[in-house]
Amino acid sequence: MKEKAEQNLEYYMWMFLENRVKPYIQDSTYRSYIQSLIPNFFNNPIASLMPSELSANVLEQYYLDLLGQKSRQTTEIMVTLTKRLSAYLFSERITEENYADKVMLPRQTKGEMDFVMIRKERERKRFFTDEDIRKIYKAYRGDGPGLRKNEAEWLPVILLQLETFLRGSEVISIFLENINFDRRLLWVRNTVGKRFRDNHAGNSYEKYLKVPKNGEERIVPLSALACDLIREMLLSAMKNPHGLLFPQRNGRMRTLENYEKCFRRICDHLEIDRDCRKIDCCGRVYGLNTHALRHTGITMANAAEGANACNTALMAGHSVRRAGGCDLGSDAVYTHAVIEELRKVKTPSMILGLYDGNPSADGFHFSNKILFKQNYIPTDTEKQYYKVSLHTSRGYRYASTQLKLYNPRTGKGEYRHIHWGKVDENNRFYPNERFYLASSGEREKLLFPKEWDISLTKEEDPFAGVYQRLY
């Protein structure tokens, strides 16, 4: 044993985390470990003990006390970390032996009250019903009860999560460059995590982008409804400097906390039962959240006729090695055949027959709820053209059309400017990202003033390399 062992266990836990744990885990996992250790280890009397005072009896008593105060899941996290700490101390010859190897948590037995709790858990509502999904869809179409503007804008996101089986943090972090509009594919590459600033435990929290939960990217085919939802979300974006699918009005990324808050309000207004039963010590009520949307979509897909559990698991980002008893390996290769198999996965809109629209041949088409009325010039029965005019805002000159959206709260239409680019003082038109994202058929519907120079619209799309390099 080393001679210098004058530091307490708190010091060695920090040394162990910094040297043996932190370099090999994600920043958000490191934050989660610190959040669990502060109340359950660092603020516990065991942290002030010296390594020479550590023994199997001390660890066993620590586990039992923790089990009586915290949940078993929290206790098991502390058991794992302290066992690794004990092995670290023994490997560094700070302690004479690995005391944690001699300690085990008492086996959990099920008594009469446990079986009562199990029966109550079985009766709980774990997924949204078909009627709940219909209520959300009717509200999206404007047929349901009126919602506030800041709540109604989340309806396409809710339906998109149902259709694509994404996690809530994955939905709000979708970038336009991750969408292949021609092949109707979504590449899930990002999710939102929370970490310490500069990954230092003494700093405040910050949001950051990281890889999805299982550490792997995946491809999700887009259904007809998902195509229209994405198109509507694109048109509703006011500012989008970062190329997000659904940014805030100031252009920043949305937060999962705001999503959850608005989702609860929407469920209350639509009279959707979230099964709010759990009440913690602070008086907070818990129920079905946005993650239940993902579980609902996956469950409906697996219960559909002709369902393939492997395809559903691959689309949802689960491990296909243990899905449905099949073994496709840990690395999924998205060949053309695999993608075509993923397209066979049935989404809630297909199962319930809520949407019978079909995307146009060149990609997406506008939702029936979106109506261009002002500046509308009828030419023939087959085509509709939209007049582009100059819109000046805060000293900037934009080439814009006006879009009329239906507000389900007021029952009236609201006009919104859709910017397709900027116009300089010489009336030269500079297309923006929205113009290049539009299909060729939609670009042909835009009528520009004769005095404008639109030569740049005929040049090669500067964003094409960004979109095509992913596929």
N, C-alpha and C positions, 0 to 999 in steps of 0.2 A: 504494500500500500504506500502511496505517496506520503511524504512527510508533511507537506503543506496542504492541509485540508480545512483551513480556517474559515472558508466561505460557507454560507448557508445554502439550503436547497434552492432558494429563489434565484441566487446568483447562477448556480449550475443549470437551472432550467432555462434561463436566458441564454447562457452559453450554448446549451444543447440546441435550442431553437435556431440561433443565429448560424451555427456551424454545421449542424447535421440535418436540419429540417428545412429552413428557409430557402437554401439554394435549389431544392428539388421539388418545390410545390409552387402552385400559382399564388399570385399576390392576394387574391381574394380568400384562398384557403388559409394563408398565413394570418390574415385579419380575423378569420373565424376562430382559429386556434387561440389567438390572443384574447378575443372576446370571451371565450369559454374559460381560459386560465385565470383571468383577473378575479372573478368572483369565487371560483371554485378551487383555486390553488394558491395564487399569490396573496389573497386575503384570508387564507386559512392558516391556522397555527403550524401546519406541517411545513410551510415554506420557510419558517424561521429556524427550523432544526438544522443542526450540523450533520454532515454525512456520517460522522461517527455515531450519531444518535439514531440513525435509520436502522430499522429492523423489519422483519416480516410482520410482527405484531402491530407495529406502528402503521404500516401500510394497510393491514387488514382493518384496523379500527377506523382509519381514514375513509376507506371504501364504504364501510357500514354506515358511518355518520353521513356521508354524502348521499348514500342511497336512501336514507331516511328523510332527507331534505329536498333532494332533487329527483328528477325522473330517472328511470333506468338508462335511457339513451344518453343523457348528460353524464351519468356516472360512468358508463362504458367508454365515453370519450376520454374522461380523466384517467381511467384505468389504462387505456392504450398509451397515453402520453407518459404517465408515470412509469409504466413498464419499460418504455423506451428510454426514459431518463435513467432508470436503475441499470439497464444494460450499458448505457453510456458511461455511468460512473464506474461500473465494474471494468469496462474496457480501458478506461483511463487510469485504473488502479487507485481510484479515490476511495472506493469501498472494498471490503474484503471479499464480498460475494454479491451475486445478483439476487437481492431479497425479493424482488417482485415475482420471480419465478415460483416462489413458494406460496403465493397468495392467489386465490381465485374468488370471484364473486359468487355469493350463494345462489344456487339454482333457483330460478323463478318457478314457484308452484302456483297452480290455479285452484283457488278455493271456490266456495259457493258464490261470493260476491264477484269473483273474476268471471264466472260464467254468466252472471247477470249483466256485467259490462259487455261481454262478448255478444250477447243477444241484442243489447241496445245498439252496439256498433253495426250489427247486421241490418238493423232497421233504419239506419241512417241513410240519408240521401247522398250518394257519392257522385252522381252524374246528373247533368241536366236532362230533362225529359224532352220528348219530341215536341210537346206543347210549348215548352220554354223556348226552344229554338224557333218555332213558328212565331212566337211573340217578338223575338228579336228581329226576325226577318221582316215582319209586318211593320215594325217601327222604322226599320231601314227604308222600306218602300214608302213610308209616310202614311200608313194606314192605322198605326197604333196611337196610343196617347201621346200628347205633346211632350217633348223633351227640351231642356235648355240647349242652347247652341253649343256650349262647351261639353255637353254630354252627348248630343246627337253626332258630333264629329267622331266619336269613338265607335259608333256602330259598325262601320266598315272594318275596323281593326278587330272587333269581336268576331265578326263573321269570317274574316280572313284567318284568324287563329283556329276557328272550328274547321275550316276547309283544309288547312295545311298542317295541322297537328303541331304547330310551333309552340315553344314556350313564350311566356309574356315578354321576357327580356330579349328574346330573339326577334319578336315582331317589331318592337320599337327600334331595333338596331339594324333594320334592313336598309341597305344602300342600293341606289339605282344601278350601280355597276354590277350588282349581284343578280340582276334580273335579265334573262334572255327573252326579249319580247317576241322574237320570231319563233322560237321553239317552245314558248310558254313554259319556261323552267325558272325555278328560284334556287339560287345557290346559298345555302345557310352557312355563312362563314363567321358570323360575329354573334356575340351576346354581351350584355352589360354586366359588369361586376363592380364590386365595391372594395377598395383597398385603402391603405394608409398613403398619404402623400409621400412620394419618394420611397415608398415601401418601408417607412420607418415607423415603428410602433408608437413613438411619441407624438406623431403628427396627426392632423385631422383626416377625415375620410374624403375620398374623391371617387367619382365614377370613371370607369375606363372600359375599353373594349377588349375582349378576350375571346379565345376559341370557345365553341360550344361545350356543353357539360361533359360529354364523353371524349372531348379532345379531338374530334374528327369533324371534317366538313361533310355536308351531304346535299343531295339534290332533291328538290321537291317539285313534282309536276303541278301545274296550276290548272284548276278546273275552270269551267266557263264562268262561274260566279266569281272565283278568285281573280280572274282576268279583269272583270268589270270593277271589282273592288279596288284593285291596284290602279286602274285608270282613273277612277274617281278620286282616290287619294292623291294622285299626281296633280290633278287639276285643282284640288282644293288647297294646295300648298301655296302660301303667300311668299315667304322667303325660304330659300333652300340653298345656302352657300356651301353646305357640306354634302350635297347629293343624297339626302335621306329620303326614304319613301314617305314617311309621315312625321315631318318635323313640327316643332312648335311654331307659333306665329312669328317669333323672332328668329327662326331658323335653327335653333338649338335642338338637341335630341330630347325626346320625351323621357319621362321618368316612369319607372314601374310603379312607384308609390301613387302617382297621379292616375295612372291607368286603373289601379285597384280601387282607388277612391271613387272615380267616375263609374266604374263597373258596378259597385255597390249601389250607387244612386240610380243607375239605369235599372237594375233588378228591382229596386223598390218601386220605381215609377211604373214599371211594366208588370208588377205583381208577380215576380218570379221568386219562388221559394228557394233560398240558399241554405236552408236547414241550419239556422244559426243556433247552435246548442252550446258550444264550448264557451265558457266564461272563465278567464284567468283571474289571478289574484288582484289585478288592477281594474277589474270590472269590464274588460273588453270582450266583445262578442265576436266569435269566429264562425265562419260558414264557408260555403263553396266560394272559391275565388277564381281568378282568371286561369289558373293552372287546371282547374276542373274542366275548362273548355277543351283543353288538349286531351284530357282523359276521356271526355265525352266523344270527341271525334274518333279517337283510336278504338274505343269500345264499339261504336257503331260500325266502324269499318271491319272489325274482326267478326262482328255478328251478322254482317251482310251475307247474302247468298253468294257462294263461290269465293269467299274471302281467303286470302293467303296470308297467314300470320307473319311469314318472313318478309313479304313485301311491305306490309303495314309497319313492321318494326324498323325496316330499313328507311322508310319514309319518315318515321317519327324520330329517328336518331337513336333507337335502342340497339343493344347488342344483338345482331342477327345470329350469333353463335348459339344463344340460348332461347331464341324465339320460336315457339311452336315445335320444338324438338328438332329443328333443322340446323345445319352447320355450314355456313357459307364462309367461314374464316373471319378473322378480325378486321381485315382490310377489304372494304367493298369497292370493287372496280365498276364505275358507272359506264358500261358499254351501252350501245344503242338498244340491245335486247333487254338489258336491265331497266333502262328508262321506260321502255314500252310496257314492261311488266308493272312498273310503279304507276303508270297511267291507269291501270286496271283497278287500282285501289279506289273503292267507292267512298265519297265524302258525304257529309250530312245532307248537302243540297241535292245530291243524286239520289240518296236513299229516300228522302222525304218528298222528292219531286217539287222542291220549292222554286227551282229556276230552270227554265227551259231555253234560255238564250244560248247562242253559240257565238264564239269569237269570230270575227271576220277572217278571211283567208290571209290577210297581211298582218295579223297579230290581234290587237284588242279592238273593241268597239265601245262607244260611249254607252253608259247606262241609260235606260229609258227614263229615269228620273231626272237626268240632266237635259235641259231643253235650251237650245239657242233660239231666242226669240227676237231680241233687239239686234239690229243690223243684219237681219235675215233677208236674203235676196233669193226668191224662188225663181228657178230657171226652167226646170223640167220636173217630171214626176219621179225621176230616178235619183237626182243629185240635189244636194243642198249646199250652198256656198255661204261663207261668213265673211263679212267685211272687216278688214283690219284697219284700224284708225290709230291716230297718234294720241297717246295718253301721257300727260305730263304730271309727274309726282315728285315733289321735293327737289326740283331742279333737274330731274332725269327725264329723258324722252323715251317712252316705251311704245313698241308696236303691239297693240292689244286687241282682243275681241272681248265682248261682254257675254258672260255666262249667267244664266238664270237658274238658281238652285231653289228647290222647294224647302221651306222651313216648316217642319212638322209641328213646331210649337205655336207659331202664329198663323199657320195655314196660308201664308202668302209667299210669293216668290221674292228672292233677293238677288240683285245683280252683283256680279263680281268680275273684275277685270282679270283676264288671262293674258299674261305677257308672253310673247313669242320671241322677244329680242329687244334690242335697243336701236334707236335711230339717231344718227348724229345731225349736226346742223346742216350738212349737205344732203340730207334725206337719204343717207345710205343705211340700209338695214343690216344689222349684225345679229344673226340668229343665236338664240341661247340653247341651253341643254334641252328644254322642253320641246323646242322645234325639232331637234334631231331625234328625240325619243318618239315623236309622233310617226305613225306609219305614212307611207307614201300617199295612200288614199286620203288621209286626213289633211296632209299638206296641200293637196290639190284643191281642197275646199276653201282655202284661205285666199281671199281676194285683196291684193295690195293696191294702194293708189298708184296711178300711172307715173306720177312724178318721182316715185321712190326708185332707188337703185337696189335691186334685189339679186345682184349677180352672185353674192356669197351663198345664196340658197342653192345654187347649182353646183357648188364645189363639194368635194368629198367631206363626209361627216368627220370632224376632228375627234369625236368621241367613239368612233367605230372600233378602234383598236382596244379601247378600255373594255367595251362590252364583249367583243369577240374573243379576247384572249382567255376568258374564263372557260370557254367551251371549245 
